[in-house]
Amino acid sequence: MDSYGGCRCGGGHGSSHHNLSRKTKNRLNMDVHRSLQLQRSQLLEEVYKRRMFNTISTMEGIGFQYPDGRCTR
């Protein structure tokens, strides 16, 4: 819309044209939002995997020790 309140796209139509444009923009914004959420969840999943891997590796490095001092390694 210009400063006079008219449509810049040519006129001669109802408000359905603008509603369609608004819906398209909203749909694109939703798609971008979903894409960002997916990227974030994939990134967090990778971080959790690395943390778990490091935790398991650390625990395996400790080994089990019997109370009397024997070691299973």
RAPEKA-V14195 format. One record per pair of residues at least 24 apart in sequence whose C-alpha atoms are under 7 Angstrom apart, sorted by the first residue. I is the first residue (numbers start at 1). J is the second residue. D is the distance in Angstrom with one decimal. If there is no record, write none. Layout:
[[I;J;D] [I;J;D]]
This chain:
none
